[in-house]
Amino acid sequence: MVPTSKRPRQPVVAVTGAASGLGREVLAKLVTSADFRRVVAIDEERGDVQEATWRVIDVRDPLLANRISDIDVLVHLAGDYAVDSDPAERRAYNLRAAQTVLTACAAARVRRVVLVTSAMVYGAAPDNEVPLPEDAPVAAEPDTGVVGDFLEIESLVRRSLRSHPGLEVTVLRPAAVVGPGVDTVITRHFESPRLLTVKGCSPHWQFCHIDDLVSALELAARGLVSGVVAVGCDGWLEQEQVEELSGIRSLELPAGLTFGTAQRLHRLGITPAPATDLHYVVYPWVVDCAALREAGWKPSWTNEAAFEQLLELRANRTTVVGRRLPVKEATLTAAGATVAVIGTAAIVRQVRKKRRG
């Protein structure tokens, strides 16, 4: 009798940050998948996805390794990337969380870790190739903004891979994420009364709908893609298309005035966001999603459809000097800096006009 081959044991997958946001969306997707034997949810509080096995713990807790000893794949989505978070506290949380998760996974012999950074790590520059290949150099400027967090997290990943060669780590780098509940410097850019452009350079806009990010994360959890993986809609939108779809006119200013003003606002403490954040709304950083495409993945959203939903979700919101609401400690984001730059430019023009008069 010829022995029948046994089907490989289905893995147990865990999701951190599973109670809310992207973590909850991924958890809800994974519990419906037949590719996993069990789905474990990890967060500081229990969420509402009943089909998962909940383990309540802070991912920064050194005892995390004890709670994931039965896990084969871990998708790390616990992080603080809120626009208005204190920069120092945000970075401390994000780095401690990533470091603890990577160390715990190595100690617990977790086979695969999946995490999300951003295509922002490639940097936004006027001479960027469009689109950028996934193996393009990481050229973003280290700063105090969210991009700096992503760069530090990817540095932790590289160190972890050297220290723990048996650990497989997949890093997803999405384009500008949009969708319900998403609030970033990019989405707030389109809440401004005018769209800032820099003289001599036209932005190219590529979005990544949260639905497509979730489906890409599922593929990564299943091991169908690995290494560095870019995620986004096919192609991109030109600035003219964005203006036509949004009905928001652009204002073109010299690069020196734009970034000089934003940097002065940052130095004055008006904004914790560095001037480099503005690069991502005026320069291209489009990515080629080759790894996902080769794995048979296709985005379900087009750039046009994702952008139209972004515009719908920003209804009745206006960002002026970083403020949606009159809160005391409102911070200045890239969108707010855009307005501030426009306002500064108007003042400069008025002063010059009076002097000529």
C-alpha positions in Angstrom: 0.0 0.0 0.0 1.3 3.4 -1.0 1.2 5.7 2.1 -0.9 8.8 1.6 0.9 12.1 2.1 -0.3 14.2 5.0 -1.5 17.7 4.4 0.9 20.2 6.0 -0.3 21.5 9.3 -2.1 24.8 8.9 -0.3 27.6 10.8 -1.6 29.6 13.7 -1.6 33.3 13.0 -1.6 36.2 15.4 -2.4 39.9 14.9 -1.2 42.7 17.2 -3.2 45.9 17.5 -6.2 43.7 16.8 -8.9 45.7 18.6 -9.1 48.6 16.3 -8.0 50.3 13.0 -6.0 48.3 10.5 -5.4 45.5 13.0 -9.1 44.9 13.4 -9.7 44.9 9.7 -6.9 42.3 9.1 -8.2 40.2 12.0 -11.7 40.1 10.6 -10.3 39.0 7.2 -8.0 36.3 8.7 -10.8 34.6 10.8 -12.7 33.9 7.5 -9.7 32.3 5.9 -9.3 28.5 5.6 -5.6 28.8 5.4 -5.1 29.2 9.2 -5.8 26.7 11.9 -6.4 29.4 14.5 -6.3 33.2 14.7 -5.1 34.9 17.8 -5.8 38.6 18.6 -3.3 40.5 20.7 -4.1 43.9 22.1 -4.3 45.9 25.4 -8.0 45.4 25.4 -10.4 42.8 24.0 -12.0 43.7 20.7 -15.3 42.7 19.0 -14.2 39.9 16.6 -15.5 36.9 18.5 -14.1 34.3 16.2 -10.5 35.1 17.3 -8.7 33.8 20.4 -8.0 37.0 22.5 -4.9 37.5 24.5 -4.9 40.8 26.4 -1.3 42.2 26.7 0.7 45.3 25.9 3.0 44.4 22.9 5.8 46.2 24.7 5.6 43.8 27.6 8.8 41.6 27.8 6.5 38.7 28.7 5.1 38.7 25.2 7.3 35.8 24.2 5.4 33.6 26.7 2.1 34.5 25.1 3.1 33.6 21.5 4.9 30.3 22.0 2.2 28.6 19.9 2.2 31.1 17.0 3.6 30.4 13.6 3.0 33.7 11.9 2.6 37.1 13.5 1.2 40.2 11.8 2.4 43.3 13.8 0.0 46.2 13.4 0.1 47.8 16.9 1.4 51.3 16.5 0.7 55.0 17.0 0.7 57.0 13.7 -1.9 59.6 14.7 -1.3 63.0 13.1 -1.6 64.8 16.4 0.4 62.5 18.6 3.4 63.9 20.5 6.3 63.0 18.3 8.7 61.8 21.1 6.0 59.7 22.7 4.9 58.3 19.4 8.4 57.2 18.4 9.1 55.7 21.8 6.0 53.6 21.6 6.5 52.5 18.0 10.1 51.5 18.4 9.6 49.8 21.7 6.7 47.8 20.2 8.5 46.7 17.1 11.7 45.8 19.1 9.7 43.8 21.6 7.7 42.0 18.9 10.8 41.0 16.9 12.7 39.8 19.9 9.7 37.9 21.3 9.1 36.2 17.9 12.7 35.1 17.7 12.6 33.8 21.3 9.3 32.0 20.7 10.5 30.6 17.3 7.7 32.3 15.4 8.4 31.4 11.7 7.3 34.6 10.0 6.7 38.2 11.0 4.8 40.6 8.8 4.7 44.4 9.5 3.8 47.6 7.7 5.9 50.7 7.2 5.3 53.0 4.1 6.6 53.7 0.6 7.5 57.0 2.1 10.9 55.4 3.1 12.0 55.7 -0.5 11.8 59.5 -0.1 9.9 62.0 -2.3 12.1 63.8 -4.7 11.6 65.8 -8.0 13.9 63.4 -9.8 12.4 60.1 -8.6 11.9 57.4 -11.1 8.1 56.9 -11.8 7.4 54.3 -10.7 10.1 53.3 -8.2 11.1 49.6 -8.2 10.7 47.8 -4.8 14.5 47.4 -4.6 15.1 51.2 -5.0 17.3 52.6 -2.2 15.8 53.9 1.0 16.4 57.6 0.5 14.0 59.4 2.9 15.5 61.9 5.3 15.6 60.8 8.9 13.5 63.2 10.8 11.1 63.6 13.8 8.0 62.8 11.7 6.3 59.5 11.1 8.7 58.8 8.2 11.5 58.8 10.7 9.6 56.2 12.7 9.3 54.0 9.7 13.0 54.3 8.9 13.9 53.3 12.5 11.5 50.3 12.4 13.1 49.1 9.2 16.5 49.5 10.7 15.3 47.3 13.6 14.2 44.7 11.1 17.5 44.6 9.4 19.3 44.2 12.7 16.9 41.5 13.8 17.5 39.5 10.6 21.2 39.6 11.2 20.8 38.5 14.8 18.1 35.9 14.2 18.7 34.4 10.7 16.0 31.8 11.2 13.3 34.5 11.4 11.5 35.5 8.2 10.3 39.1 8.1 8.1 40.6 5.4 7.8 44.4 5.2 4.9 45.9 3.4 5.4 49.5 2.1 2.0 50.9 1.0 1.5 54.1 -1.0 -0.6 56.9 0.5 -3.2 54.9 2.4 -6.8 56.0 2.1 -10.2 54.7 3.4 -12.6 54.9 6.3 -10.8 55.9 9.5 -7.6 56.9 7.8 -6.2 60.3 8.9 -2.7 61.2 7.7 -0.7 64.2 6.5 -1.6 63.1 2.9 -5.4 62.9 3.5 -5.4 66.2 5.3 -3.6 67.8 2.4 -6.9 67.5 0.5 -8.8 69.3 3.3 -6.9 72.5 2.5 -8.5 75.2 0.4 -5.7 75.1 -2.2 -3.3 72.4 -3.3 0.3 73.5 -3.0 2.7 72.7 -5.8 6.3 73.5 -6.2 7.5 75.5 -9.2 9.0 73.2 -11.9 7.7 69.9 -10.5 4.3 68.2 -10.8 3.3 65.6 -8.2 2.2 62.1 -9.2 -0.5 60.7 -6.9 -0.7 57.0 -6.1 -3.0 55.7 -3.4 -3.5 52.4 -1.5 -7.0 51.7 -0.3 -7.1 50.1 3.1 -9.1 47.1 1.6 -6.1 46.4 -0.7 -3.6 46.7 2.1 -5.7 44.2 4.1 -5.7 41.7 1.2 -1.9 42.2 0.7 -1.3 41.5 4.4 -3.3 38.3 4.1 -1.0 37.1 1.2 2.0 38.0 3.3 0.7 36.1 6.3 0.2 33.1 4.1 3.9 33.4 2.9 3.0 34.1 -0.8 5.1 37.2 -0.8 8.2 38.0 1.4 11.0 40.5 1.8 10.1 44.1 0.9 6.7 44.4 -0.8 5.2 47.6 -2.2 1.4 48.0 -2.1 -0.8 50.4 -4.1 -3.2 51.0 -6.9 -2.1 50.4 -10.4 -0.5 53.5 -12.0 -0.9 57.1 -10.8 -2.8 60.3 -11.2 -1.3 63.5 -12.6 -1.8 66.7 -10.7 -4.2 68.0 -13.4 -6.4 64.9 -12.8 -6.4 65.4 -9.1 -7.4 69.1 -9.5 -10.2 68.1 -11.9 -11.6 65.4 -9.7 -11.4 67.4 -6.5 -12.3 70.8 -7.8 -9.5 72.2 -5.6 -7.2 74.6 -7.4 -3.5 74.5 -7.0 -1.1 77.3 -5.9 2.4 77.1 -7.3 5.3 78.6 -5.1 9.1 78.4 -5.3 10.6 75.5 -3.4 12.7 77.9 -1.3 9.7 79.8 0.0 7.7 76.6 0.6 10.2 74.6 2.6 11.9 77.7 4.2 8.6 78.8 5.7 7.6 75.3 6.8 11.0 74.9 8.5 10.7 78.2 10.3 7.3 77.1 11.6 8.9 73.9 12.8 11.7 75.7 14.6 9.3 78.0 16.3 7.5 75.0 17.8 4.3 75.7 15.9 4.5 72.3 14.3 6.2 69.1 15.4 6.1 67.9 11.8 9.4 68.6 9.9 9.4 70.5 6.6 10.4 67.3 4.9 6.7 66.1 5.4 5.8 68.6 2.6 8.0 66.6 0.1 5.3 63.9 0.1 2.6 66.2 -1.2 4.7 68.0 -3.9 7.1 65.4 -5.2 6.5 61.9 -6.6 7.0 58.7 -4.7 5.0 56.2 -6.8 5.9 52.5 -6.4 5.8 49.4 -8.7 4.0 46.6 -6.9 6.0 43.8 -8.7 6.1 41.2 -5.9 2.4 41.2 -5.3 1.6 41.3 -9.1 3.8 38.2 -9.6 1.9 36.5 -6.7 -1.3 37.0 -8.6 -2.6 39.9 -6.5 -4.6 42.7 -8.0 -5.8 45.9 -6.3 -9.6 46.1 -6.1 -9.5 49.9 -6.1 -8.3 52.2 -8.8 -6.5 55.5 -8.0 -9.6 57.4 -9.2 -12.0 55.4 -7.0 -9.8 55.6 -3.9 -9.3 59.4 -4.4 -13.0 59.9 -4.8 -13.7 58.1 -1.5 -11.0 60.2 0.1 -12.8 63.3 -1.1 -16.2 62.0 0.2 -14.7 61.2 3.6 -13.3 64.7 4.1 -16.7 66.3 3.5 -17.3 69.3 5.7 -13.7 69.3 7.0 -11.3 72.1 6.5 -7.7 72.0 7.7 -6.4 75.5 8.4 -3.1 75.8 10.1 -3.5 72.1 11.1 -6.7 72.7 12.9 -10.0 70.9 12.2 -11.4 71.8 15.5 -10.4 74.7 17.8 -8.4 72.6 20.2 -5.8 74.3 22.3 -2.8 72.2 21.2 -3.7 71.7 17.6 -0.6 70.7 15.6 0.5 71.8 12.2 0.6 69.0 9.6 1.7 69.0 6.0 -1.8 70.2 5.1 -1.7 73.0 7.7 1.8 73.9 6.6 0.5 74.2 3.1 -2.1 76.8 4.2 0.5 78.6 6.3 2.9 78.8 3.4 0.1 80.1 1.2 -0.8 82.7 3.9 2.9 83.7 4.3 3.2 84.1 0.5 0.1 86.3 0.5 1.6 88.5 3.2 4.9 88.7 1.4 3.1 89.8 -1.8 1.2 92.5 0.1 4.4 93.8 1.7 6.2 93.9 -1.6 3.2 95.7 -3.2 3.2 98.4 -0.6 6.9 98.9 -0.9 6.6 99.3 -4.7 3.8 101.8 -4.1 
